[in-house]
Amino acid sequence: MFSLTAIATADEAVARLSEIRWDEVPVEDLPAAVVELERVQARLDAAKLKAAERLERTEAAATVGWASTKDFLTAVSGGRKGAGGGVLRLVAALRELPRTQRGLADGWLSADKARVIGRRVGQLPAVEELRGAAEGLLLARARDLDATDLDHAWPAIVAELDPDHRLLGADLSLPRAERAAHRARFLSFSDDEFGGVWIKGYGSGEEVEQLKSVLMPLAAPVSGTPGACGGRRRDLTDPGDRGTPCPEQACAHDGRDPRDFGVRMWDALVEACRRLQTADLLPESHGATPRMVVTISLDDLQRDLDTSAGLLPGGRPLSARAARRIACDTELIPMVLGATGQVLDVGRTQRLVTTAIWHALVARDAHCVFPGCSRLPEACDAHHVVHWVDGGPTSLDNLALLCRRHHTTVHQTAWRLRIDPVTRRPAWSPPPRADDSGRYTFLVSPPYRAA
């Protein structure tokens, strides 16, 4: 019979580690101590994965007011957005790999190595014997390699598994392989903290060819005539590049496209999105054709600053100069802002959520405001904090962005949402939970203010 006492006992033992005076530990004992600490960490990870698996299977997080296991795991771990999803992906990857699970539980295999094994084995055809052999080879190498080197050893393992290329070298257009690649499709964006965003994706060969068929014509080199730069050495395809003066005797621009293939493909992707954005065939979102929304003061926009002055949806900063470029051929959505940046009025007396109110809501909330959720506005509803049938007005001070899942959560659980009277932004009070002693505790210290 399970008891929280076992976890409490382990917690007490781990807590005693913080009392160790490491400066007094003999130097010769430190390597062994670190090895044992890593062993403990691996066993804790194994236990957490087992608990997360059952948590997901039983939807137990819903009993304490969470709409998804992923959101719950992210919140309680204090990790980055999406951390809970990473835990569940590892759970799924290891579900058919019992030896890898045992390695974690025994403490010699780290979670990072287990993640490599799960991902690599998952790339193979769903043949039990083949995947079992691959798991064994990866585990054998995992005893001597770190996670990076284990990942890099995969080509050699594939060559050992299929030296004649009869199985793994089969035609990728086989229906089973196509279905497997399609099921594994994804596209993700992650900030690099230096003003840029990394894009990572995966798809089937058919899907990629569809993308290439659109991008390749747009990625063709742009030719020009010598001297087309107007006497300034610059990238003619970049509207933000003002260039540097060319030598007095000759212009440095020879008419050739200065971009390499990778840059041209990126520019083609942006151009394809720009053309789609300005088309009249896009699906509507709450009565409005999707457009870029930039929050910036009129004074900053007019001053053409290089410094951060505007905000994109989601809170990413944008220079006034970039905002001016966007304003050249993009619909501008004017909003009246107060001293602290809150939207004051865009038609709050309307009974329904109008296009103007929707844009103001997106500018304020940026994404679903439920704790830990960052689903984009296109996947959200405008939720009335005080229901309209109960007399709640359709105004910005009574609305919040909630994705469909968390919209249901608010209506069916004890989570409470209000608009902070000072910041005029959504603030949360999570449901209380009784522990074994009958005392009530909170999963997140209320009130939780949405970012």
N, C-alpha and C positions, 0 to 999 in steps of 0.2 A: 504494500500500500504506500502510495506516494505521500510524502509529508514535506512541508516547507522547512521542517526542522533540519533535514539533510542539507538544504541550501544554506540555512542559517549557520550550521556548523562549518561548512566550507568557507562561508564569508568570514567567520571569526578567525579561521586559520589563515586566510589570505590577509586579513586585516593586521595580523601579527607581523606580516612581512614589512609593513610600513614602520614598525618599531625597531627594525634591525639597524644598528649603527654600522653602516657599510664602511666607514672609515676605519673601523676596528677589525673588519674581516681580513684575515691573512691574504696577502696578494695571491698566493698559490691556490687559494680556494675560490677566487672570483670566477675563473672560467667555468668551473663545475657548477657554481651557483647560477650563472646565467643560463647554462644548458638546462638545469632543472626548472628554472622559471619559464623557459620556453616550452618545456614539457607540460607544465601546469596550464599555460595559456592554450596549448593545443587541445588539452582535455576539456577546458572550459568552452572552447569553440565548438567542440564536438557535442557537448551537452546543449549548448545554445541552439545549434542546428536541429537537433532532435526536437527540442521544445518548439522551435519555430515551425517545423514541419507539422506537428500536431496542432499548433495554433492556427495555421493556415487551413488545415483539413477540417477542423471543427468550427472555424470562424468565431473562435472564442473572443477575439478582440472586440467584436460587436457587442458583447455583453457588458463591456465597460465603456461603450459609447464611441468606438472607433469604427469608421466606415470600411477600413481595409487593414489587413495584417501588415501590409507594407508600410502604411502611414504610422501604425502603432510602433513597429520596430524602429523606424527612423526616429520617432519622438523619444522613445525610452532610451535609445542608444546615444542620443545627442550627436549623431553623425551628420554628415552632409545630406542634402536633399538626394533622395534615391538610394540611400544606404540600406534601407529596409528591403528595397527591391533587389539589391545585390545579394542580401542574405537568402532571400527566397529563390533567386536564380541558382545559387550554390546548392541549396537544398534539392532543387529539381535536378541539377546536373549529377549529384551524387546518389540519387535515388536508386539507380541500378548498379552502383559501384560499391558493394559491401566491403571489399578489401580496403578501399580508400577510406571509407567511414571508420573501419577498424583501426587503420593507421592513425587517424586523428584521435580516436578514443584512447589508443595506447600512448599517445603523447609524442611520438617520434616524427609525425608528419604535420607540417604547418598548414594553416588554412590557405595561405597563398599557393602552396604546392598543390593542395587539393583542388583549388580553383583551376589551376593549369590542367590537371588531369581530367577534371570534369569537362572542361571546354574542349580539349583536344579529342577525347574519346567521343564526345558528342558530335564531332565533325565526321565520324566514320559512318558507313552504312549500318543500318540497324540489324546487324548480324551478331547474335550473342557470342559466338565463338571468337569472332574478330575483335569485338570490343573487349571481351575478357582478356584476350592475349595482349591487346594494347595497354589495358590497365596494368597488367603484370609487368610489362616492360617499363612503363612509366614509373611505377612504384619502385622497381629495382634501381633505376637511375636516381630517383628522388632521395635515396639515402645519402648520396654523395654530392648532389647538385643543388644549388639554390633555385628559387622559382624561375628566375630569368633564364638560367642555363638549361633548366629542365624544358622550358618552352622552346628554346633554340634547338634542343636535341630531337624535336619532333620529326623533322625530315629524315633523320637517320633511323628513327623507330619505324616510320612508314616504309622505308626501304627494306628494313628487316622483316616487317610483316608481309610485304607484298613485293618480293624482289623481281618478279617477272611483270609487274604492272598489269596483272590480269584482272584483279578485283578493283583496286583503287584507281586504276587508270582507265576504267570503263567509260563509255560515252556519257558525258554529263547531261545529255538530253534525255536520259532514261527517266520515265515518269516518276519513279520512286525518288531519284536524286533531285529532280525538279521540285517535287513536293516538299522534300526535306529542306532544300534551300529556301523555298518560299516561306515555310513555317519559321525559319530562323531569321527572317528579314527584320531589320530595325534601322532606325536613324536617330542619332543622338547628338546633342550639342553640349559642350562643356566650356566654361570660361577658362582662360589661361591666366587671369588676374593681371594681364598686361595690356588690356584693351582689345584683345582678340578672342575668338571663339574657335575651338577645335570641333570639327565635324567628323563623325565616325558612322559608318553604315555598312550594311551587308544585304545582299539580295540574290535572287536567282539569276542565271545567265540571261534568261529571256527579259527580265525586268531591267537589267543593266543595259541590254541592247536597246531597249526602248528609250532609256535615258540618253544613251550615246547618239541615237538617231536624231534626237532633238538638239543635243548640245554640240555635236561635231560641226554642223553647218554654221552655228553661231560662233564657234571657236576658230574659224578660219582666220589666217593672218590678215591683218588690215594693212593694205599697201597705200602709200602716199607718194608725193613727189618731193624731191630734194628741196629743202627750204621751207617745207610746210609747217615747220615749228615756229615760224615767224621770227627767227633769229634767237630763239631761246631753246637750249637743250632740255627737252622734257618728254614725258611719256604722253603721246597724243591721245591714248585711250583712257587716260586717267584725268577726269575733269578737275581734280584737286591738285594736280602737279603743276605748279607755276614755273618750274624750270629754273635753269641758270643761264646766263648769257653765253652765246656761242662765240668762238674766236672771231676776231674782226674780219679776217680774210675769207673764212668759209663757214658755212653752216654745218653743224655736225649731223643733222638729220638727213639720211640718205634715202629715205622713202621706205625702208624695210620696217616691219612690225618689230618693235624691241622686246615683245613679250615672249617668254618661252611657252611650251605647250601647257604646262600645269597652270600657269597664270591665265592663259587663254581659255582653258576649260572652266576655271573659276568664274571669269568674266562672263562666259557663256551661260553659266547657271544663274548668275545674278540677272543677266539680261532676259533670260527665259521667264524668270519670276516677275521681272518688271513688266514684261509684255502681258503675262497672265493677269497681273494685278490691275492693269489698265483696261482689260477686256470687259465686255458687258455680260460675260457668261459665267462669272464666278458665283458660287452659292452665297446667299445672303446670310449675315450673322446678326440676328435681332433687328432685322429691317434695314441693315446697312451693308453695302458692298464693302468687303475688307479693304482697308487702307492703312498705311503706316500712320501711327499717332505719335507725335513728338510733343512733349510738354516743355515749353520754354517761354520765358518772358519776352514781350515784344522788344524791350530795350536791348536784351542780349542778342536777339535775332538780328536787329538792325546794326549792332556794333561789329558783327562778323568776327567773333573772338575765336582763337585757337583753343582756349581753355574750355574745360567741361562746363557747359551752361544748360544743356537740355537733358531730358530723360526719355529713353525709349520704354515701351511697355516692358515690365519686369524690373525696372529700376536701373538698367544699364545706362551710364552717362554717355552723352553725345556732345561734341563741340558745336558751337554756334555756326561755324563755317560749314560743317557737314549738314546741319539743319537747313542752312540756306540753299545748299545744293539740292536737298530733298524738296524744298519748297518750290524749286523751279518748275517741276513737272508732276507734283503730287498734290492732291487735294489737301488744303489746309483746314483744320478744324479748330476755330477759335474758342477759347474758354477763358472765363473770368476767374482769376486766382486771387486769393487773399494773401496776407503777409506771410503766413506759414505754409503757403502752397496748396491750401484746400480749395476745391472747386466751390464757388459760391452759388451760382445760379445758372442753370441751362434749361429752364422750363420745368421746374419742380412741381408746378401746379397741375401738370398733365395727369390724367387718370392712368394712362398706360405708359410703359417705359418707351419713350420715344427714342429716335436715333440720337438726338442730342444728349439725352440723359444717359443712354448706353455708352456713348463715347466718353462722357464725363466719369462714369463708373469705371470704365477700363483705365482711364488716366489716373484715377485715385487708387484702385485696388491692384491693377496690373495682372492679377491671376486669381485663382480661387483662394479665398482668405482663410480657409480652414487650416489650423496649425499643421505645418509640415507639407502642405499641398501646394503645388505650383502649376497646376493644369492651366493651360492658356485660356483666354477669354472665350475663344470660339467653342470651347467645351463647357462653358459655364452658363448659368441662369442668373437673372437679376432677382435675388431673394428679398422679399419684404420682411424686414426685421419684425415689425408689427404687421400682422397680416392685413391685407386690404379689406377683407370682409369684417375685420374687427376695428375698422376705422383708421388703419395705418395709411398715410399718404404715399403716393408714388413720387417721392422726392429723394434726392441723394442722401439726405440724412436719415432715410429709412430703408436704404437698399444696400446690398452687399453682393459681390460676385461669389457664387458657389458652383462648383462642378456638380454634375447630376448626382453623383454618388453622395457627396457631402450635403447637397440640398436635401436628399432623403434622410440623411443622418440627423440634420437639425430638426426635421419634422417628427422623427420617430424615436429620438433618444433624449437624454437629459442634458445634452450640450446646450448652452445658452449663449446667444449672440446679442450684442447690443452695440450701439454707436457711441463711442466715447464723446461726452459733451465738450471736452477740451480740444482733442485732436480731430474730432469729427471723422474718425476712422473706426473700422470694426474692432471690437474687443471681445474676447471669449472667456467663458467660465465653464471648465470641463465638469463632467459629472463626478460626484464623490464616489469613492469606493471603500467598502468596509473591509478591514483586515481581520485576521483571526481573533483579535481581541475585541472586535466590534467598533473600533475607532475608525473614523472616516479620514481617508487621505486623498490627495489629488495627484493624478498622473502628471499634470503640468500645473505649476503654481499660478492660480488665477489672479487678476485677469490676464489672459494671454492676448497681446495686441498683435494683430496681423501686420506683417512687414509691408 
